[in-house]
Amino acid sequence: SKEFTVCDLNQESAIDILEDGGIWAETPAECAKNKDIVFMSLPMPQDVEKVCLGESGIIESVQKNTIILDVSTNSLSMVKKLHKLFEQKGVEFLDCPVSGGVIGAMKKDMSIMVGGKESTYKKIKPTLDAMGDKAIYCGPVGSGTICKLSHQLFSGLLLGITTEVLASGVKAGMDLDTLVDAISRCASA
């Protein structure tokens, strides 16, 4: 039987998994031991580095032929560094950043952008499909990260442009609700 182990700074956040028979691990090293697949979802690149390489980190216990999937929004340099270090241990590291937010994750309405070996992507595709409905193979290691960071930049620029356009319409004398309603009925919507 397959076991599911979880490690988090806050054990309460894993309560659903534990109630469904999951096993609690005190450290990332304990969590990664004897696993086929290890998932990481962390806030920042330095958090990913600490969980992988720090004290009681994944690299201490992970075994050959394990596949590590980093679904964090990471940096390209960190992804390449970790891939190289894990590769030396016979472990595959794939960057698999996601987009869709908390609600998307709950509804499995998420885009997953994967960088790594295509053969490994095909092997783990059913696992990815259990998380989100829009997994896409992007290319070699780092490709998923490039796609995600490009998406972040695009979203940020669109938000900035949208804010400027709406502000100029309001300054010109339009009611914001009417302006948004009018624009939303046009091709720009």
Secondary structure, 3 states (H helix, E strand, C coil): CCCCEECCCCHHHHHHHHHCCCEECCCHHHHHCCCCEEEECCCCHHHHHHHHHCCCCHHHHCCCCCEEEECCCCCHHHHHHHHHHHHCCCCEEEECCEECHHHHHHHCCCEEEEECCHHHHHHHHHHHHHHCCEEEEEECCCHHHHHHHHHHHHHHHHHHHHHHHHHHHHHCCCCHHHHHHHHHCCCCC
